[in-house]
């Protein structure tokens, strides 16, 4: 934030009443409003930059602290898992080992199918007539690029590249949005 922007902020803070009843009436007052807006955006950017620098510094400190802690956590979890595996070999019913400070639980999962290659799987399903497992859907992003909004019978409708009205599609009305840019 430069000295002029600081002056703009101070001037406006000194005129608190002005905030409540000021209206833009011409190009000069519009220019004045843009100067004030620019000063506030510069101040916000300055605050954000300082906060981000502090966040990054704190994040680096946190990562440094947690690195050795995480290594110790992994070490002790591995020791517990190895011990529990040994106990399970001796007593297959020892699914849970409990102490006042924690529990080690062993869960066995059954062998189950896992998708490895989508294309090969799809080919297999098609070849074996298992069509109930194939999902059919419209590629909306691609289709939308080919559609047009036209006027027909006094109202707007959506047509495809052949001029046919597309059912299942409605016209989203045109809207105007305003953006303010500060230089």
Buried (B, 14 or more C-beta within 10 A) or exposed (E): BEEEBEEBBEBBEEEEEEEEEBEEEEEEEEEBBBBBBBBBBBBEEEEEEEEEEEEEEEEEEEEEEEEEEEEEEEEEEEEBEEEBEEBBEEEEEBEEBEEEEEEBEBEEEEEEEEEEEEEEEEEEBEEEEEEEEEEEEEEEEEEEEEEEEEEEEEEEBBBEEEEEEBEEBEEEEEEEEEEEEEE
